[in-house]
Amino acid sequence: MRLSPATPLPASVRRPAYDRAAQAAGIVHLGIGAFHRAHQAAYTDAAMSGGDRDWGIVGVSLRSPDVAAQLNPQDGLYTVSSRSAAGCELSLVGAVQRVLVAPENPRAVIDALAAPTTHIVSLTVTEKGYLRGAGGELDLAAATGPASLYRYLGAAFAARKAAGLAGLTLLSCDNLANNGAVLRGLISAWLDAEQPDLLGWFESECRCPATMIDRIVPATTDADRAAVAAELGACDEGAVVTEAFSQWVIADDFAGPRPRWEAVGAELVADVAPYETAKLRMLNGAHSALAYIGLLNGHDYVHQAIADPAIRPLIERLMRDEAAPTIAAAPGQDLGAYAAALLDRFANPALDHRLIQIAMDGSQKIPQRWLETLAWHQRRGARCPSLERAVAAWIDFLRSGRFPVDDPLADRLRAAAAAPDAAQRLFGAQGIVRSDWTPAA
Ligand code: CS2
């Protein structure tokens, strides 16, 4: 039997404390993968359980029909399993109302974005989904293609402006440095090139707050789905598995109303940068290093790599000695305690987080995770032995032929990594992955 609103739930499962059918959709989410379901949708669901109203979510998949096939037959319902050494807690999330597959029904996506009840458009489209070139600028050729979020936004802006509706808050929840400002710049570049008459409306009516989002969400496996089915007594094709920890820091800069996320654990702040930089350079920087070094050393999972005595000290130095000094901490932000907490989270034995999942899209992740730290130290004449090991491991990973290279630039990366001057071809002034860091010749 498939999970549905009629499924009798065991008492151990937490569930929405609001009338799902009575909620308007206030949020359209672009890129409704496991991360959104375990993070922002769970916060929104908790806010509605706490009394907030009309923040139902319309999910959009820009490419694949898979999530729509998982969630639509379940009326949008799915479970979140949060796992730690102490046990597993299962919650049913009711915030998602339906999932649209953009290529199948582009009109429905534009209509949802342009609906008067929609106030927020949130995004988890991954780093590559923003369609940026090597210098971070909008890749206009890609942005005029089919998987372009800019087309949908532009069409919706036109409809909202024509109908005299309010602007939108565009909330990037991806692991980019300055994600809000980056999204704003990319949308402006799109409008400037394609719909210049909307640029002024976007700039005055819409907001793009920065966010720092954090929750480790491994890809769901068949074994995970079987464990959920055993507890639930019904089959949940949309199940997501995650850790107990969750953090969301959001710049309080919205164009209109928003859920009371701060009532359910989110932090609304004036400046997200110290949290976002710490997360990208420490958590994600360590993750990517664990991925390439761990895989080359025969590990499959994060918890195995961090338990390896040949790897753990290197990761600890990466976070404490290399990344942390580059971060201007906010008052009360303790980077030493943050590093210790991250080591514990990486060691979580109840999460099978695959290194190969983190290893994907290296060309899109490495600049904000490693290269900004390397450049900071280089400007001061200092070296980063752990990050340099990580860079060497990425090159070995690309070169070895032992691992699938899942990256939009895979062919170019493999060719560059095979050359004797691989570091220059990858990271040099005309290299594939640009930054302010220059590798030693
Ligand atoms: C990971 C992130 O896959 C990856 O690249 O580093 O998804 C990481 O698990 C999250 O950012 C944690 O919040």
Boltz pocket constraint, residues with backbone or C-beta under 6 A from the ligand:
constraints:
  - pocket:
      binder: B
      contacts: [[A, 175], [A, 213], [A, 214], [A, 215], [A, 216], [A, 217], [A, 283], [A, 284], [A, 287], [A, 288], [A, 357], [A, 358], [A, 359], [A, 360], [A, 365]]
      max_distance: 6.0
